[in-house]
Structures are given as C-alpha cells and as structure tokens.
Amino acid sequence: MAEQLTRTNPLHAAPLHELPSSVQATSDPFVAMVNLRVDPTGPGARAAASLLGVDLPTTPNTWVRAGGKTVIWLGPDEWLVTSTDTVPWVLEDVLRAAVTSHNGAATDVSAQRVTLHLTGEHVRDVLATGCSLDLHPTVFTAGSAAQTNLGQAGIILLALDETDQSYDVLVRSSFAGYLATWLLDAALEFKEES
C-alpha cells in the first residue's frame, strides 16, 4: 500500500500567539481551493452556482459565502472557490463536471495558499502599514475582496464584516512565514497597549 503524505500548514510553527491582543491571527487548517474559469453569463456558471449553493459574484472585488464554501471574484471569468467541508479532489471534480462542457475549467490549487484570520481593534492599522488600499470600512466594506500586496507578499484580502476588525488574508504558502514575521513586526507598536 502506498504511503500517504500528510499535509502541513506552513504556519504551524509561526509564533502568532506573540501578537498583541488587539491584533490576533489564526491560521486555517488545510482548506480545499479550486480556481474556476467559466463564462459568468453562461450555463456553466449557473451549474457551478447550483452546486455551490450561491451565485458566482460578478461584481469586481467581491466575495460570497454559503455554508462552508466561499467564492471570491478574481477576474471577469475567474473565481477562487474555497471549501472547509469538501475535500479538494471532490470539489475540483464536481466543478469540472459542471463547467467543462461549457468551455470552463476547474483546477485544484489547494496547496497554493494559506488563510489567516485577522481580528482585533488594530488590525486595520496594521494592514494599512503594508497595504496601499483604503481599508476604511466605508470603502472596503464587508464582502469586499482585493488582490494586493501586504509588505512584499501578494495576498487576497477579504473584509469579513463592517467593524473593520475582521479580515481574511490568503497568502501563497511560500510567503506564509514571511507574512507571519511581517505581522509580528508591524503589530509591535500595539504590544505595549495589550
């Protein structure tokens, strides 16, 4: 019998517990992620939406969630679908079956990114030190998504609510350690307050 490789999170040893209480970060365990390409107005998009239980967002820089699945707009005909309740190969297979006959594609990219949940009263302040976006909650509202840089790492940033205190950061696995170190450094000024 073939030995099965165990997936590990590149942030398992990151000292995120050293962040101040006003800037907390937790890393998701392994999450299924599929890159989906399909015509947003065609039958493939409708079939994918039916499988996911939510319409694919067509407004640029937005995301939607249904149950354990999140769909993030990446481009006019491209989305990142994440799932905490489906294994990667099943998510890829069902989406591929829904869109292939409609000139679409679904590709498992689960090992590509890690998700960090950032919460706390100074999270926006910390993000603003390394991100050029206007993150004010009247501009970067709940349901907003952006592909941007944080420090020197390319990320996908999701605003989770209207409080400006809760974000998800999806970062390439190879940059996860760098980003953890960057967060620790950027949050240092708030350590004295906690």
C-alpha positions as CSV (number, residue, x, y, z in Angstrom):
1,M,0.0,0.0,0.0
2,A,1.3,3.4,-0.9
3,E,2.2,5.8,1.9
4,Q,0.0,8.9,2.1
5,L,1.7,12.2,2.5
6,T,0.5,14.4,5.4
7,R,-0.3,18.0,4.5
8,T,1.2,20.5,6.8
9,N,0.4,24.2,7.3
10,P,3.5,26.3,6.7
11,L,2.4,28.5,9.7
12,H,2.3,25.6,12.2
13,A,5.5,26.9,13.9
14,A,4.8,30.6,13.4
15,P,4.7,32.4,16.8
16,L,1.3,34.1,16.0
17,H,0.5,33.8,19.7
18,E,3.0,36.6,20.3
19,L,0.8,39.2,18.6
20,P,-0.8,41.8,20.9
21,S,-4.4,41.2,21.9
22,S,-5.6,44.0,19.7
23,V,-4.2,42.2,16.6
24,Q,-4.9,38.4,16.6
25,A,-4.1,36.0,13.9
26,T,-5.2,32.4,13.5
27,S,-4.4,30.1,10.6
28,D,-6.9,27.9,9.0
29,P,-6.2,24.2,8.8
30,F,-5.9,22.9,5.3
31,V,-8.7,24.3,3.1
32,A,-9.8,23.0,-0.3
33,M,-9.3,25.6,-3.0
34,V,-10.3,25.4,-6.7
35,N,-9.6,28.0,-9.4
36,L,-12.7,28.2,-11.5
37,R,-12.8,29.7,-15.1
38,V,-16.2,29.9,-16.9
39,D,-18.4,32.5,-18.7
40,P,-20.3,34.2,-15.9
41,T,-23.4,34.6,-18.0
42,G,-23.5,31.0,-19.4
43,P,-24.9,27.7,-18.3
44,G,-21.6,26.6,-16.8
45,A,-21.7,29.4,-14.3
46,R,-25.3,28.5,-13.4
47,A,-24.4,24.9,-13.0
48,A,-21.4,25.8,-10.7
49,A,-23.6,28.2,-8.7
50,S,-26.2,25.4,-8.3
51,L,-23.6,23.1,-6.9
52,L,-22.1,25.7,-4.6
53,G,-25.5,27.0,-3.3
54,V,-24.6,30.6,-4.2
55,D,-24.3,32.6,-7.4
56,L,-20.8,33.4,-8.6
57,P,-20.1,37.0,-7.7
58,T,-19.9,39.2,-10.9
59,T,-19.2,42.5,-9.2
60,P,-15.4,43.0,-9.2
61,N,-13.6,42.6,-6.0
62,T,-16.3,40.9,-4.0
63,W,-16.8,37.5,-2.4
64,V,-19.8,35.5,-1.2
65,R,-20.2,32.6,1.2
66,A,-22.7,29.7,1.5
67,G,-22.2,27.2,4.2
68,G,-18.6,26.1,4.2
69,K,-17.9,27.4,0.7
70,T,-16.5,30.9,-0.2
71,V,-16.4,32.2,-3.8
72,I,-14.0,35.1,-4.5
73,W,-14.1,37.1,-7.7
74,L,-10.6,37.2,-9.2
75,G,-11.5,38.4,-12.7
76,P,-14.3,38.7,-15.3
77,D,-14.4,35.0,-15.8
78,E,-12.3,33.7,-12.8
79,W,-13.1,32.8,-9.2
80,L,-11.3,31.1,-6.3
81,V,-13.7,28.7,-4.6
82,T,-12.7,27.6,-1.1
83,S,-14.3,24.9,1.0
84,T,-14.0,23.8,4.6
85,D,-16.5,21.0,4.1
86,T,-15.3,19.3,0.9
87,V,-12.0,17.5,0.1
88,P,-10.1,19.2,-2.8
89,W,-10.4,16.4,-5.4
90,V,-14.1,16.2,-4.9
91,L,-14.6,19.9,-5.1
92,E,-12.5,20.0,-8.3
93,D,-14.3,17.0,-9.8
94,V,-17.8,18.3,-9.3
95,L,-17.0,21.8,-10.5
96,R,-15.1,20.5,-13.5
97,A,-18.0,18.3,-14.4
98,A,-20.3,21.3,-14.2
99,V,-18.3,23.6,-16.4
100,T,-16.1,21.5,-18.8
101,S,-18.9,21.1,-21.5
102,H,-19.4,24.9,-21.3
103,N,-15.7,25.8,-22.1
104,G,-14.9,26.2,-18.4
105,A,-12.2,24.8,-16.3
106,A,-11.7,23.9,-12.6
107,T,-8.2,23.3,-11.2
108,D,-7.3,22.3,-7.6
109,V,-5.0,24.9,-6.2
110,S,-5.4,23.8,-2.5
111,A,-1.7,23.7,-1.7
112,Q,-1.1,27.2,-3.2
113,R,-2.4,29.4,-0.4
114,V,-2.9,29.6,3.4
115,T,-5.6,31.5,5.1
116,L,-5.0,33.8,8.1
117,H,-8.0,35.2,10.1
118,L,-7.1,38.6,11.5
119,T,-9.2,40.1,14.2
120,G,-8.9,43.0,16.7
121,E,-9.2,46.7,17.1
122,H,-5.8,47.5,15.5
123,V,-6.0,45.0,12.6
124,R,-6.8,47.7,10.0
125,D,-4.0,49.9,11.4
126,V,-1.5,47.0,11.0
127,L,-2.8,46.2,7.5
128,A,-2.6,49.8,6.5
129,T,1.2,49.9,7.2
130,G,1.9,47.4,4.4
131,C,-1.1,47.7,2.1
132,S,-1.8,50.6,-0.3
133,L,-5.6,50.1,-0.3
134,D,-8.0,52.4,1.5
135,L,-9.3,49.9,4.1
136,H,-11.8,52.3,5.8
137,P,-15.0,50.3,6.4
138,T,-17.0,52.8,4.3
139,V,-14.8,52.0,1.3
140,F,-13.6,48.4,1.9
141,T,-16.9,47.1,3.1
142,A,-18.0,43.6,4.2
143,G,-18.0,41.4,1.2
144,S,-15.1,43.3,-0.4
145,A,-12.1,41.4,-1.8
146,A,-8.8,42.6,-3.3
147,Q,-5.7,41.1,-4.8
148,T,-3.0,43.3,-3.4
149,N,0.4,43.3,-1.6
150,L,0.9,43.2,2.2
151,G,4.5,44.1,2.8
152,Q,6.2,42.2,-0.1
153,A,3.7,39.3,-0.2
154,G,1.0,39.1,-2.8
155,I,-2.3,38.4,-1.0
156,I,-6.1,38.2,-1.4
157,L,-7.7,40.3,1.3
158,L,-11.4,39.8,2.4
159,A,-13.3,42.2,4.6
160,L,-15.5,39.9,6.8
161,D,-17.7,42.5,8.5
162,E,-18.5,46.2,8.9
163,T,-16.4,46.6,12.1
164,D,-13.0,47.0,10.3
165,Q,-11.7,44.5,12.8
166,S,-12.1,41.2,11.0
167,Y,-10.3,40.1,7.8
168,D,-9.1,37.0,6.0
169,V,-5.8,37.1,4.3
170,L,-5.0,34.4,1.7
171,V,-1.3,34.2,1.1
172,R,0.8,31.9,-1.1
173,S,2.2,29.1,1.0
174,S,5.8,30.1,0.1
175,F,5.2,33.6,1.6
176,A,3.3,32.5,4.7
177,G,6.4,32.5,7.0
178,Y,7.4,35.9,5.7
179,L,3.9,37.3,6.3
180,A,3.8,36.0,9.8
181,T,7.1,37.7,10.6
182,W,5.9,40.9,8.9
183,L,2.7,40.9,11.0
184,L,4.7,40.4,14.2
185,D,6.9,43.4,13.3
186,A,4.0,45.6,12.1
187,A,2.0,45.0,15.2
188,L,4.9,45.6,17.6
189,E,3.8,49.2,18.3
190,F,0.5,47.9,19.7
191,K,2.1,45.3,22.0
192,E,2.5,47.9,24.9
193,E,-1.2,48.6,24.8
194,S,-2.3,45.0,25.4
